Amino acid sequence: MSNFSLEFENMSEEQIYIDLKSRFKHMFPKSDSDISKLSNFIALLKQIFGKISWIGFYFFDGKILHLGLFQGKIACTQIDFGSGVCGTALKERRSIIVENVNKFPGHIACDSDSKSEIVVPIILGNDIFGVLDIDSYRYSAFNQIDQKYLEEYLNFLANEIDFRKIIFSLIEQK
């Protein structure tokens, strides 16, 4: 991916999402490790979308969400199933867009400057592996377009990456 050009001037966010999706097979070669793929995935989104202040993965061990790869300020390391936006999205098995985090009941404020958030669960078949959590310092930064493409991206990644192996390594470390 080192020789990869990322120029998106004069493109709408949806056009950028579409363009990125068409490049995924080349951006995440089979020869890369799963950790490298996930690291570059979050770096790519943070680099391209200026509205993102924090982005990262929380992985689910069957009981708790554990902080995984991320970019941004120091974050909460564990989130209970069903707690906050991340735990709720996982429990309900659906993406959640929060226009104003201060109005979300039980919001967990890891970064007091965060204003809005989108959380997309990572699901393959009946298995839930965790969530992609994205924050912004702007209110109402995320919408249905973000949700649509982030869900498609995670579906792509769930078929390319062995999330079971990542979860297993988490459990072994306890």
N, C-alpha and C positions, 0 to 999 in steps of 0.2 A: 504494500500500500504506500510505500515511501515516495513513489513517483506519481502519485495520484493528484490530479488537479481538482480543486474545489472552488469554482468560480460561479457565483449565483447572482450576479448583479442584475437588477431589473426583473427579478422573478418573484412571483407571489410565494407565500409559504407553501401552498399546495403544490405549486410547480416544483419547488425545491424537494418536497417529500417524494413526489413522483420520480424526479430525476435520480434522487438517492436510491430509491427502491430498484430502479433499473440497473444500478451499478453494484448492488450488494454481492452478487456472485464473485465479482472481481475484487471487492473490498475485503472480503473475508474468506481467503483461500483455505481449502481443506488442510493445507500444511501448517497453518497457524494453530496455536494452542487455543483452547476454549477461553482461557483467561485473557489472552491477547485479543481475541475477537471481541469479548465483552468490554475490555478496556478501550479499544479503538472505537467501538460503537458509542460509548458514552462520551468519549472525547470528541468524536465527530459531531454529535448533536449539540454539545455545548459550544463547540467552535462555530458552527453554522448559525445557530439560533441565538441571537444576542439577548433574547428575553429570558434565557435560562440562567439562573443564579446557582443552582445546585442540581445535580443529576446523579443518580446512582441506583444500585440494586440492593434490595433486601431479600435474603434467601430464607425459606421456610423449612424448619427442621421437623415439622409436625406439631410443634407447640408454640414456638417463638420465631419471629422474623429477626434475622441477624444481618447487620450491616455488611455489605459486600463492596465491590468496586464502586468508587464514586469520584466525582470532581466537584469541588466547592469547599465551603467551610466544614470544620469538624462537625460530625453528625451523631445523633443518637445511635447507640450500638445495638440495642435490642428493643423490639416493639412487640407487645403481646398481641396474639391473634384476636382480632375484633377491636383493637384499640387504635385511636387516631385514624387518619385517612388511609394509611397503608394497611393497617390491620383490618379496617372495615372493607376496603376493596378486596382484600384476600378472602375474608369471610363471606362476602356477598358474591364473590367470583365475577366482579364487574369493574370496569374502569370508573373512576370518580374524578370529576373536574370540580375544583373548588375555586370560585371566583374571589372569595375573601376568606382566608384561613381563620380569621378571628371570629367568623360566624359559623364555623364548623364545630358542632358539639364534640368535645373531647379531643380537639386538635392538639397534637404534640408539637410544641414549638422548639425545635432544635436550633433554628436560626430565627431570632426575634425580628429580623428585617424581612423575612419571607412574607409575601402578600397573597400569592395564589399558588395553586398546586394542581398537578394531574398525577394520578397513580393508576398504573395499568398492571393488572395481574399477569403472571406468566403461567399459562395453563397449557398442558398438552394432554389431550384425551381427558381423563378424569383426574389427572395428577396436577396439583398446584405446587409450583416451585418457588414462588416469591412474587415480588413486584418490582416494577420500574417506577421510581419516584422522581418527579421533576418539580422543582420550585422556581418561582420568579419573584423579583422585587417589585413587579408591577401587579396591580389588581387586574383580574380578568384576562390574564395573559394567555390562557389556553382555551381551546374550543373544540368543536366536533371534528374539525379537520385534523387537529393534533391527535385526537383520540383515534380516529379512523386509521391513520398511518402508523401511529405507534403500536396499535394492536396488530396491524399487518406485519410490522417490523419484528415484534416479539414472536409472532407465529413463525416467521422465517427463522429467527434465531433458535426457537425451541426445536426446530427440525434440524438445525446445524450443530447444536451444542448439546453436550451430555450434562444436563442440569442435575441428573441423579448423582453423577460423580461429584459435582460441586457440593451438593447437599450432604452426601456421604462424608466428604472431607470435613465439613463443618461439624457433623456429629462425632466424628473420630477425635476432633480436637478438644472436645469437652472433657 
